[in-house]
Amino acid sequence: MARRTVVGLDIGTSGVRAAELRHGRGGRTLERFGQVGLPVGAVHDGEVVDVEAVAAALRELWTQARFTTRRVVVGVANQKVVVRQVDLPLLPAKELRASLSFQVSDYIPMPVEQAILDYHPLEELTDENGNRTLRVLLVAAARDMVGSLLQAVEAAQLQPAMVDLTSFAVLRSQVPATAGLSVTAEALVDVGASVTNIVVHCGGVPRFVRILLMGGDDITAAVADRLGVSAEQAEDLKLFTGLSPADAEAEHPAGRAIASTGGAFVEEVRSTLNYYASQPGAPRIGRVVLSGGGSLLTGLAERLSDATRLPVELGRPMSGLRMGRTGLTDEQLAVVEPLITVPVGLALGMAS
């Protein structure tokens, strides 16, 4: 494999993050990582609202992190992205892609002419009439949403090489490409500021995807509202206080706000995994892996484990990477590891 350098770019609600990976014969090397905050409202629930504000943050990010390329893979995950498991006629890949818009109009809640369509093949099946079908994860993204995203990227003089589903990036960064077949599933939960990606996979093959419009900022906002403090103060209080066990009664008002909103978030994740488990033939989930900035909330892993009755571990997206001259100490790399999941996964997409 020839040496290639690409940057995975994660445009989140609270900031922009990017990781530069070099793909070479010796493996994948993390060369650089950087992040820059966004003004409130520039991105709403994962969708670019203020193109110029996002472009300005991207220009600042490239100046600070000193990335060596402007070639980027960008992720999308918001309410204008739909992921469905569907069965389609088994056709050659070229024919299936050409006919996709005619095949899937009944599966998506938007006109196909206003959507960008893609699919991830899962398995070949034979239906009750003996017809061969292909089960896929269908991805439909609103064309106007993707357009705003690309407008911001190009306004920062970056070159988008690919737009990828953020959920697939989470899977890519947490599961080695060499992962073998497994009869047990694993749930990946990447908690962002206002968007959480949940991916259930077996041996690296995605079986279920859900995008939740909930995240760490919901808990921060609850603390700010309850105590009448700024978002910055509420964030500090949230991280200092943490999420208490389900059977413990928080004494401080901040703790009660965190317990209420955090508990609702945990319940939403639990319900999502239960819905997956109720599907016919769904492999049993063996564990949950947490990542993202929201995973830094003390007590979240324990509450989620109690609710799901599953072991919950923190993800290690850097475990399969070599470290280049990132300019970050080992301690700094440990701090940013939960945040690097999506940009690393996006960059890995160019090698898959």
Helices and strands as residue ranges (DSSP letters): E 4-11, E 15-24, E 27-37, E 43-44, E 47-48, H 51-65, E 71-76, E 81-89, H 93-98, H 100-103, G 112-114, E 115-126, E 132-142, H 143-155, E 159-165, H 166-174, E 185-191, E 196-202, E 205-212, H 216-227, H 231-241, H 253-277, E 285-291, G 293-296, H 300-308, E 312-314, E 322-323, H 330-336, G 337-339, H 341-348, G 349-351
